[in-house]
Amino acid sequence: MKTTLLLSVLCAVMAVAASASCGTATCADDEYCDNSTACQCNSTLYTFIRGSHPSPNLTCTGAKFNIQVSKCWLEANGYNTSNIRLNSTNPKCVAGKEIVNGTSELTIHQSLIKYDCNTDAVVNSTHVTYTNQLYIFAETDPIRVTNDAVLNVSCSYPLYMNVALNVTLHPILGITEINGPTANATYTAVMMAYKNADFTTPLSDSDSLTVEDTIYISVLIPDLAANTFSLKVVNIYASPTESSPIQYFLLKNGCPASDVSADQLSVVNNGNGTESRFAMKVFKIASSANVYLYADLALCTTNCTVTCSARSISRDSPDIAGRVSIYLDAADTNYNLDTSSASGFSMPWTLSVLIFSWILMKLM
């Protein structure tokens, strides 16, 4: 009797262990292992309810669309769980399986970048709002019992900017959330390009620019405690692609680089508050249709401005703790030669999209 009971317990434990491992996969609590090769939803835990609609969970932490919806609930209610996505067929926009609190969930963690996965961004005088659509398609094999679902998703962030922006504007703007130096608080970081020297008229993605035009770049952490920390842009450099090892420095250690023309980049304000500002001449990298402009960032516990002579570079370089970038896209490659002009020709450009990669601020 005892031997039989012991064998039964051992068999049950072995069955649970086999279900948990399931080959190379790990099954959730609402799944079982099918012949030790794949995790399948336990249909006894979910009920088909005609007319019910998916209710995904959406959070906006980390400057991302964080979307999750129950995989097994979707399958029980007639939805195809193999192609749940944002408004793009790019693989990075498609949901993947993740075990959350023991249940099988389909999740998307997509950065809030305009145009990525066809995300749109609209700004008004107080907030920037990123919007997209979540597509959940009905299962059609062997029969179709429900309709496709298209759900609007959005994340909104306060700007805290003292400018009146046109609500129809599609600005050249990026935004992210960052951890503070002590990891006890998070901050919203904003980068924006402007048309004018008083930083009140943002550039939009439809504005046409020409080589030697002047644009104005702002990097801002609006809710940073100005009496405790200061934001400093340490370096600014350009590359022809995201992964290129080629770097053309415009700013080094807080000062204009010595190997570019004196007016290529001018420091308006840097290292003594919650915002850093620069004036920059639009330029083109030879043999490249694109320019990626990167800014390395750091936080200071005190005023960290540097004194730069006309062609000097500060030697006091802090550790690089974060990076943000702007992408310039050539709209036209036709040269307009003007022999009466000293400049020779100009190149038309469109400043198309601001890409926030990642920012992790560290105490200097």
N, C-alpha and C positions, 0 to 999 in steps of 0.2 A: 504494500500500500504506500509506504513512505517512498520506496524506490520509484513507484509509478508517479507519485506527486512530484518528486524531485525532477524526474525526466520531463514532466509537463512544464514545470517552471523553466527549466533550462531551454526547452524548445521555444517557449514564449519569448525569453530573453534574446535567443538567437534570431528569432523572427524580427523583433524590434530593431536589433543591431543591423540586420540585413536591410531592413526598410530604411533606416537612417542613412546608411552609406550608399546604397543603390548604385553600385559601380563608382563612377567618378562624380556623381551628383549627390546632393543632400536634399532629402525630402522635407517639406514643411509639415506641420502638425495636421493640416487639412489635406495631405496627400498620402499616397501609398506607393511602394516600389513595385513596379510591374516587371516581374521576371528578372529582378536585379539589374535592369538596364535603363529604366526611365521612371521618373516620378509622375504619377497620374493623380488627378484630383479625386478626392473621395466624394462621390456624388451623393452619398447618404447625408452629408452635412449641409447641403444646399438644396433649396427648393425653387423650381421654376415658377415665377409669378408673372403672368401675362400682363403686359403694359408697364412693367417696371423698367426704370431707366438707370444707367450707371451713375454712381455718385462718387467720382474720384476725390481724393483728398489732395488739396493744393496748399503748399507753403512757399514762401518767397525768400527763405533764409539763404545766406551765402551768395546773394545776387543771382539766383537761379530759379527757373520753374522747377519745383520739386513736386512731381505728380505721382500718386500711387492709387491703384485700384485693384480690388481682389480678383486674382486670376480665376479661381475656382467659382466665384459668384458669376463672373462673366460667362464662363463655359456652361454653367447650369442654366443660364438665361438666354442662351442662343447666340452668343457673340464669339467672333473669331479672335483668339488671343495671340495670333502669330504676327499681326500687323497693326498694332495700336501705335499711333504716331502723332506728332505735331503736323503742321501744314507743310510738310516736305517729305519726299521719299528718300532723303539722305539717311544712310544707316544710323548716323549719330542722333537722329530725331525720332528713332523708333524705340519703343519701350522694351526693357529687358526684365527678366525674372529676378526677384530679390525676396528673400525671406525676411519679413518684418514682424517682430513680436510673435514668431512662430507660424505665421500664415504666409501663404504664397501670394506675393503681390507683383504686379507689373508696374515698373517705375520708370520715370524719365527725370533726369537731372540735367537740365539744359541751361547754360549761361544766358543771362539777359543781354544779348548782343543784337543790335538791330540788323536785320536781314538773315541772321543765322536761323535756319528752320523757318524762314519767312516771318520772323518776329518783327512786329512794328513797334515804334516808339512815338509817343505824342507827349509834348510838354506844355504845361501852362505856367502861370506865374508862381505856382507853389509846388507842383509835383511833376514827375516824369512817370508815365505809365507804359509798360510793355505789354503787348497783347499778342495772342496767337489762338489757334484752334486745335482742339484735341479730337482726333478721328478714331472712333471705335466702330468697326464694321461688323455686320451680322454674319454669322456662319451660314453658308449656303449649301453645304454638303452634309448629309444627303437631302435635307429640306431646309427651307428658311422659315423661321418662326418669329422673327422680330425685325425691326428696321435699323438701319445704320444710325449712329449717334454722332453728332458734331457739337462739341461743347466749347464755348468761349472761355479762355483762361487769361488772367491778367495779374500783373504785379505792379504796385504803385509805390513810389518812394518820394519823400519830401525833398525839395531842392534847397529851401531856405536861401533863395537867391533874391537880392534886392533889385531885380530887373523885371520889367513888364514884358513878357514874351507873348507873341502872337500864338493863339491856341492851335492854329492850323499849321504851325511850323513843324518841320521834321528836322531837328537840329543835328549837327555833328556832335554827338554826345555819347559818353559812356558812363556807367555807374556800377559800383560794386560795394559790398559790405566787407569791412576789414576788422580784425581784432586789434585792440589797443595794445600798447607795450606791456601792460600788466595782465592782459588776457581777461580782465574783469569787465570789459565793455567792448561794444562793437561800434564802428563808425561807418557812415556812408561817404564814399569818396566819389567825386564827380570830376570829369574832365570834359572841357568844352572848347570849341574853336569859335572865334568871333571875327566880325568884319571890321570893327572899329576900335580905336585906341582906348576908349573908355569902357570897353568890355560890356556893352549893353545890347548889341545886335548880333545874335548868334548866326553863324554860318549854317546854311541848310544843305542837304545833299543834292540840291538842284543848282546851287551856285556854281558858276563857271569861274575858274581862276586861271591866271597866266603866270608863267615864270617871271620872277621879280616882283609880283604882287606881295603886299604885306598882309599877313594874317596874325591873329592874336590868340595865344594859347593860355588857357587857365586850368590849373589843377587845384581843386578845392575840397577840403574836408569841413563842411559847414558846421557840424556839431562838435568839432574838436575844442577842447578847453584851451582857449588862447593864452590864458595865464599860466598854463602848465606845459603845453607842448607847442612846437612850431613845425610846420611842414616844410621840408626842403627837397627840391629837385636837385639831385646830385649830378647826373649826367643826362644829356640828350644826344642821341645818335640816330643815324638813318641807315637802313639796309634795303637792298632791292627785293628781298623776299623775307618771309617769316623765319626761315631756317638758315638764311645765308650767314656765313662767318664774316662777311664784309661789313664793316662798321665805319661810317663817316661821322665823326664826333663834331657836334655843334657846341656842346657845353661839356666841360670837364671839371669835376670837383666844384661845381657851382659857378664857374667862370667861363666866358666864351672861349672856345678852343682857338689855339694860336695858328692852326693851319687852314682856317677858312677866312673869308673876307670879314672885315670888322663889323659890317652891318648885317651879316647873314642871320645872326641871332642876337637879340638884345634882351638883357635881364631887366624887367620892369620891377619885379618884387620877388624875393625868394629867401626863405629861411627865417622870417620874422613874423609869422602869423599863420592863419589857417588856409591861406591861398598863396599860390605861386603863379606869377604872370610873366609871359614872354611875348616879344614881337619877333616874327620870323619871316624871311623872304622865301616865297615859294620857289622850289628848285626841282631839278630832274637829275636822276642818276643815269649816267651814260649806259646805253645798251639795256635799259630796263624800262618797262612801261609802268612800273609801280614803285612807290616809296613807302616803306614802313618806318615811321618816326617813333622812337622809343624814349621814354623818360624813366630813369631810375629814381626811386623815392626813398625817403627816410624821415623819421620823426626825431626831433630834438627836444631835450628837456628845458632848454633855454633858447634865447635868440641865437641862431646859427647862420647869420649872414656872413659873407666873406667880402673883403675888399679886393676888387680886381682892377688892375691897371688896364690900359687899352688893349694889351696883348699878353696879359699874365694869366697864369693858372694857379689856383690855390693848391698847396701841397697837402693840406689837411683833408684827406679823403675818408669819409665814413664808410662803414660796411654797407654794401648794397642790400636792401631788404625787400624791395618791391619794384614792380615794373608795369608800365601802362603804355599803350601804343596807339598811334593814329595811322590809318591806311590812306594813302593818296593814290587815286586811280587815274591814269591818263585817259581822257575822253576823246582825244584826237591826236594823231601823230603827223598832221600836215604842218610843215614849216611855212611861215610867212616871212620871206626875206625882204628886209627893208634896208637898202644900201645907204640910205640917208641917215640911218640910226646907228648910233655907236654900239647899241646892244646887238645888232645884227638880226636876230629873230626872237620870237617869243613862242612858247609852247602852251597851248590851251590845256587846262586841267579841270577836272571836277573833283572836289574833295568829297568822297562818296560815303565813307562810313568810319566811325570811330570804334575800334576794337579794344575792349578791356580784356587783357589776358588775365593776370592775377596780381593782387597787391597783398602783401603780408608785411605790415609795418612792424619795425623792430626799434627798440629804444637805442638811441645813439649814446 
